Amino acid sequence: MIEVENLTKRYGNVTAVDAITFSAKHGQVTGFLGPNGAGKTTTMRVLTGYMPPTSGKAQIAGYDVFDQSMEVRKRVGYLPENVPLYRDMTARGYLMYIGEIRGVKNRGARADEVLERVGLIDRAYSRIRTLSKGMRQRVGLAQALIHDPAVLILDEPTIGLDPIQVLELRDLVRELGKEHTLLFSTHILSEAEQVCDNVVIINRGKIVANGSPSELRTTLAQGGRVLVRVDADTDAALTLVRELPGVDHAVVEMDGIAVTPKSADFDPRPSIARAVIEKGWNLIELRPLAVNLEEIFLELTRRQETAVDEVAAEEEEMEVAP
């Protein structure tokens, strides 16, 4: 339902989004993950027709976001990070107004329907300025739903909410994901793990991973870094691990030792286990490092930073070479 191919957006000499490609399917919540400034909001603004791409293609429900912008807008519901609400309107009045702009028939019935869906029917006639932050966020979500769009794009919908409001909104997002194509932007990795069927991780404007959380865990477990914890002196354990065949390097990390193999085809865990047992130490923990989305994200961005540094070093060497 959402198809993005080599999408690029530049602001002068700054490349905010750099040739990204991904898709989001109907009936799933696709998480769009990355730190602040990674390019998430820029991508969403392009997808909603708010701004044109510099190059590349993006389609919503088969319509091009640039050449067929009006058709795209009819099929997209968008909740920006800062929801633009008319605070002197009632919640129902605001939805009636948005429904009129959208050309929605039977606006009153539809406004009541979406207010019921987001859990605000009892505050339908309350002025928006009297509502809590969480309730205002629900009004924003209701306006994204008013025209029953095929695609929902939500930009950091839980930011600034209290823990109870966050849990309630996450449950609602999960339910909406069963009926719509839902793209969900967040920089809170634990949140994405609880809500999303598929995740796209972006950093420095580039996609560094795309798949379900379980697929990413499996991929990184094969030839990826592992964490080892033993009940021995840290320096002694570090020296032992560094001297093992197939180990590229090892560092103290996360209350243990993070071990990086020389090859993606090599699993260092068996040799680490044998060496620890031969030393007579107790092996407390030995596992792939990327076991949750937070560790997956840290591992992938670490790899990207390493690759960028290596390229920069090579370019610097070429510049100074005679």
Steps between C-alpha positions, in 0.01 A plus 500: 500500500802728558785458254815711523784467249832687513332795670730797557433840655762774517492843661774689319820307569343296780361157410224421749387179327747307288362258236285292736285207386236320707135393497214476750223243463129514574394359835838560663660762721832597345732676740721776363782518750796726547650769721388860479626651174528164322254599224174349629286814496637612163406163349150520645450851369592380152263204528209721602555746214616777731822542303640354177800265494826607340514169315366146517145370513233444762153356455200482731230249402641499149506880458819703461544751784630768265311454173172394665519692825124562538419132457762415762359752748155346470641168614734612778425593859790690658572571864799736519719522807343834595126465438343818351177539698255790531480511876184710527305240301340199663647161409191414295485843337863471394440160345192632320715780359775259385233271358360786293844578360545131421160475330371244749129419473289470817767689688319494833461124505859451385633742765317306771633173358866603512459664841365168624793322336762714673318494835384863510125477437431618857705817432350571157368842604798604712712781365837371387688744724347328805626155399818339629802446274404136452143589409616765252723235343192281463314786332793527259475128430125535447557768234741263324224236499202720410507418126572127558839502323671189371833619643579652840828682560571585863803708593613443862137467624591419862752776559425710808234264637497351848557123539131409519417710193791340313371149573147592391619658176724202421202266538299720265782506243518119508127478433511754216789310343270204438277707270738750339849526360663670797841668504603584854797725569680486833845528655389291800620153411316309772179658374557375148572148625161492672298651215660423163478199271784628284768761559704728276805644676641824361813687605673797335233492229579141399315178574721269702249215550155386391305199628308361795668521842551122498655508151742772607597304810566188291705691243719669759546177694673348196855626510406796715641615830443292810499588868687284750489532878714288736570502872866586454722805491387718210850570370589131507181405319554775243854379428378141462226589256719728290751221445243252366518411128235672291452791741557840342475703817333506844406786729336539840136591442163460673646342816673237286733458203375574149678278249515570125598212268733549203249345259120511469515122445669432831314448829744559787274362775621135501868597527424758770305242703781244474767750599305622802429144621866400457596794720266368768284814494123499521331614180218731606375616161586445134257634240468705183514868588199609297211331681260794517435799278712731712806277465421434132488873437823566690677219317383611154582865555840399642568310179389798291721740695795260459441475125474879466823550697680242284389670178606839636840361596549351153405829333743687725780259410428548128511878540842499669651231276771638265 
